[in-house]
Amino acid sequence: MNILVTGANGQLGNELRTLSKCHIGHQYIFTDIAELDICNEIAVNQFISSHQVDLIINCAAYTAVDMAEDNHNLCDLLNHLAAGYLARVAQTHGAAIIQVSTDYVFDGYSCHPYVETDGTSPASVYGATKLAGEKAVLSQCDRAAVIRTSWLYSTHGNNFVKTMLRLGRERDALGIVFDQIGTPTYAADLAEAIFAFIEKGIVPGIYHYSNEGVCSWYDFTKAIHRIAQITDCKVSPIHSSDYPTKAARPPFSVLDKTKIKQTYQLTIPHWEESLERCISLLNNN
């Protein structure tokens, strides 16, 4: 297949690029804004037609959650409308699409891990535009899969793990929220799951993927510092109200992964195992 990856300079796009070297047999086309403006439907159609694309993996997104509150139109264009353009063009050319989405489509007031059929109720512009993107993709392409994920990090770009490593080495003390619960996702593990979709075929629908286990941002930070052997920074738990943000965060966004594990026979690592792998790579680099 000819496989188009959009948002290829982001965390997940970079991991897909790295893993594609081990998954031979397909032609991968990695693009970001310089190579393809997915907000231009004419350009998308021309690109997919000329490259005879069989599968689109849309990793592109507006992910600045707080800035999105003041940039609704731009956020909607990238997260919603552009995703719809990709799906509509994919349908026209007989291609499939994988849309990467987020736990922010939920408000976070559930008492159990979210399954794919649970009602959505985003509490932020980012979450609302990503949900609109899901609906656009699923309604406009027959061969569409949506993968919701949470708390994404990797060795690439800016993310929570790298920030906590830096701050842990720069500061004597940190206050980290303990009343937001979820699961970290190592982008390399999510990329491996996406390759399972490639190899076994797209089964249309919505799927949830994160690493196994549950933690708070406070627990996550403590684990980051323990694994990195950062001992001179005191990490204290604080309430979300002590660290106000423009956009609301889901207080509980644990994703149930039964569907994706059963459909694609996946074994998902625990978040601490994957965190150790990531920090080891960062140390080696």
N, C-alpha and C positions, 0 to 999 in steps of 0.2 A: 504494500500500500504506500501511497504518498500521504504522509501525515504532517499536517500543519500545526505548529505550536505557537500560539500567540502569547504575548507577555513573556517572551523568552528570557528577558533580562531580570525577571523577578526571582524570588526564592524557589518556587516550584519549577518554573521554566528552566532555571539553571540545573536543578537536579534531574529533570527530564533529559536535558542535553547531555549531562554526564552519563546517565544510565543508558542512553540510546546507543552508546558505543559498545555496550554489552548485549544489546538486543538487535542483532543484525537481521537482515531480511526485508527491511522496510526503508523507504527513503524519507528522511525527516527534514522538514523545512522550518527553521526557527526564525521567528520574526518578532520585532517590537515596533514601536512607533516609526522608527527610521525606515523600516522595510515595508510596513503595511499599516495604514491608518484604518483600524477596524470601525471607526466612526463614520467612514465614507462607504456607503453600501455599493456604489459603483466600483470603487477601487477593490472592495472585497470580492465582488463578482468577477472582475477581470483577473484578479490574482488566483482565485480558486479555479477558474476556468483554464487559465494558461498553464497552471501547475498540475492540473488534473488531480486535485486533492480528493482523497477518499475518506479522510477522517480529520476533523478539527478538534484540537484540545485547547479550549479557551482558558488560559491562565491570566489573561489581562483583566485588571480591575482597578477601580479607584478605592484604595484601602485606607486612606487617611480618615479614620472614623470621626474624629472631632472636627476636622476641617470640612468634612462633608456636610455638616449642619449648616454651614454658610455658603456651600457651593452645590446646592441641590441639582441644578441643571447639568453641570459638568459631571457630577456623580451619576446622575440618571442616564446621561448620554453613554458613558462608558460601561456602567454596570448593567443597564437595562436595554437601551436601544441598540447599542453595538452588538450585544449578545444576540438580540433578535435578528439583526442583519446577518450575522454569521449563520444562524440556524436556517433562515429563509433561503440563503444562497446554498447552503448545504443540501437542503431539500430539493432545490432546483437541479442540482448537479448529481443527485443520488448519493451524497456523502452522509456520513454520520458525524455527530458532535458530542463531545464531553464538556460539560459546563461545570467549572469549579465554583462552589458556592460556600456558604458560611453558616455557623451556628447562630449568627445574629438575626436570622429570620424568625427566631423564637424570642419571646420576651423574657424568658428565664425564670418564670414562676411556676414551673412544673415541680412535682414531688417525685418524679421518676425520670430515668434517662429517656431522652426524646427518640421516638421511632419516626420513620419517614412519613407516616400517616397522621401524626399529631398536627393539630391546628397551628398555623403560623400567626404570629402577632409581633412584628418587628417594632422595636422601641426607638429606632434611630433612622436617620436618612440613609445611612450605609446599608442597614439591614433591609429597609423597604425597597431600595433600588436593586439589591441583590435578589430579593424575592421576586420582584417584577422581571428581572432577567431570567430567573428560573422558569417562570410562567411563559415568557416569550419563547424560550428555547423549546420547551416541551410541547407548546401548541403549534410551532411552526416547522418542526422537523420530526418525522416519524421514527428516526433512528437516533434519538437523543437520550443521553444519560446525564443526570445532575449528581455531583458528588459534593455534599456538604462536609466541611471540615472545621477545625477549631484550633486556636492558639498556635498558629503555624510558626515554625522557626527553622533555621538551617545555618550552614556555614556561610551562606551568601547574604549580602545586603544587611539592612538594619532590622533587628528583631529583639524580642525581650531577652533572650538568652545572652546575646552579645552585649546588650545594654547592662544587664545585671553583672556580667563579668567585668565590664569596664568600671561601673560604679563601685563594685565590691573592692576593686583595687585602688580606687581614688578616694573613697570616703570611709570614715570611721563607723558610720551608722546609716541604716536605711529603714524607712517605714514602708511596708508592702501590704496591700489589702488582703485580708484573710476571708472576707465574706463574699467573694466571687469564686464559684466552684466550676471546674471544667476539666478538660484533658488536653495537655500539650500534644502537638502533632509534629513529628520530624518530617520535613518536606521530602527527604529521601525515601521514607517509608510510604508516603502518599504517592510518590512517583512510581514506586514498585507496584502499588495497587493499580495505578492507571495502566501500567504495562500488562497487568492481568486482563484488563478490559480489552486491550489491543489484541492480545494473543488468543483469548477465548471468545471474543466477539462481544458486541454491544447488546446487552439486554436492557431495553429502554426502561426508564423510570428514575426515581430518586434514591440515592444511597447516602449513608452516613459513614464517614471514616475519620478516626483519630487514633492515636495510640491507645493501648489498654490502660485501665486504671483511672483514678480520680484524684484531684488535688486542688488546692487554692493557689493563687498567685504567690502567697507567702510560702507555702510548702514548696512550690516550684523554685522559688529563689533560694530557699535553704538547701535544696538538693543541688542547684547549680553551684553554689559556693562550696558545698561539701565535696562534690566531685572535682572541682577545680582547685581544691585545697586553699581556699580563701578563708583565712581565720581571723583577720584583723578588722573585719567589718561586722558590727552587731546588727542583725536583721530583726526588726520588731513588727508584730502584726498590727495593722490599723484597719479601721472601718472605711468602706467606700466613701462615706460622708466626710471623712477626713482628707480625702483626695478627690475633690469634685472635678468632673469632666463635663465638657459641653454635651457630648453624646452619652446616652444611657447605655450601660453594659448589662448583659444578662447576668443576674446573680447566680443562676444555675444553668449550665449549658452542656451537660454531659450527653453525649450522643450514643445511642444504642446501635451497635455495629453488626447485629445478627444477620441482617439481610445481605450485606456485602460479603460477609464471611461465608455464608451458605451458598450464595450465588456463584462466587468466584473462588471458593475453597481457599480463603486467605487465613494465614496465621499471623496475627498482629502482635508486634512486640509491646511490652510494657513501656510506659513513657520514660521510666528511669533508665532502662536498658538503652533506649535510643538516645537519651540525653548524654549518657556516657560516651556513646559512639561519636556524637557530634562534638563534644568538648575535646575528645581525644584528637579528632581531625583538626580542630582549631589550634590546639597546642602544637601539633606537628607542623602546622603551616606558619 
